[in-house]
Amino acid sequence: MRYVAKLGYIALGGALVVAGQLLPNMLMVAAAQTEGKPSAEFDTLTVRSLNVLDEQGKVAVRLAARLRPNEAHESDVVQVLNAEGVPVLSLGVDANGGLLTVAGNDGNEIVRVGVLVDGGTIYMYGKDGKPRAEMVAFPDNGLMGLYGNDGKHGVWMGVGGDGGYVHVDGNDGKGSALMSVDRNGGLVGVRGNDGTTRAEMLVGEVGGAMSVWGNDGKISAGMGVGEDGGTVTVVGNDGKISAGMVAAENGGTVNVYGNDGKAGAAVGAYGNVGLVSVFGNDGEPRAWMGVREHGGTVGVYGNDGKPRVMNFAGKDGGRVSVFGNDGEPRARMMVDEDGGWMSVYGNDGKERVAVGVNEYGHGGVGTWDKNGYKTGHLP
């Protein structure tokens, strides 16, 4: 059974329960009026209205067919009156169904239950006459609302053929939270006291997204997920991106930014290749490391952007280079499957010392002066 159909039956059931509790009392009152008095029996009794009196002779129950005040289509059939003659319970009918109302001693409605051909309604009111709750049910949709003491919407819940929603309002009537669901996904939103959005989450058929805002209304973080990957972004108080992450089918990247919005560090990995980079305050690289299937590289740079150290490692060997402040090499070392060698250079970039070893273990050492003349050699 559909949810909205259940709501209609609940409304009808409530009317029957109230009527079931009242009718015995009505009959007892009527019986008390006839004790010790003449009775009569009729085959048919036709009247425009029928009143049942209490012991004081006041009308306690009225059975009549009359239009309600200010109502063009609602007719009261049964009314129960209090000691002051004010209707406190009314059971009526119209062309579309039935109606049950419960009122306080002042005559103001507290509960109204309506039963229609294809649904029903329930309304509840406070002593101040302001609405407190309502429920509406139809074959394909339904609605339920709760109100605050000020009569403004507090909580709304709606159900339709493809989904539903829940809406929560703050004391000032501004939306505080919203949740919506349909056949393709859903949405959740949270708002602050000023009515501006604080958080929002969206879920779709192939992914979703989430965003968070600060008190100033600026976005602070965002996350998105799709069929092939996703992204995460963190934003500082100044509205600039502080960190970002991207994930794809074959890898992803992570980026961190400084307060000035310039890149501070980055990490990336795709397939068999990876990279790590660190940047200075000027946005220029200070160090980076690359990794691939059979080796990798490492580079370190000075504040002037010139290289200081470069390392390379491959499947069959590797190389290390050290540079001076002028960007010229100071030392180099290379190793491969056939041996290795190392050279040291002077400030003028000329080689001063060289050491080499071959695959057979044979090697030598050579030295040179600043003019390039060989000063020593060991075979």
CORTAKA-V929940 format. One record per run of one state. SS is the DSSP state (alpha for helix, beta for strand, coil for the rest). FROM is the first residue (numbers start at 1). LEN is the number of residues. Records with the same first field share a line. If there is no record, write none. Layout:
SS->FROM-LEN / FROM-LEN
This chain:
coil->1-2 / 35-14 / 54-5 / 68-7 / 82-5 / 95-2 / 104-5 / 117-2 / 126-5 / 139-3 / 148-5 / 160-4 / 170-5 / 183-2 / 192-5 / 204-4 / 214-5 / 226-4 / 236-5 / 249-2 / 258-5 / 271-2 / 280-5 / 293-2 / 302-5 / 314-4 / 324-5 / 337-2 / 346-5 / 359-4 / 369-5 / 379-1
alpha->3-32
beta->49-5 / 59-9 / 75-7 / 87-8 / 97-7 / 109-8 / 119-7 / 131-8 / 142-6 / 153-7 / 164-6 / 175-8 / 185-7 / 197-7 / 208-6 / 219-7 / 230-6 / 241-8 / 251-7 / 263-8 / 273-7 / 285-8 / 295-7 / 307-7 / 318-6 / 329-8 / 339-7 / 351-8 / 363-6 / 374-5
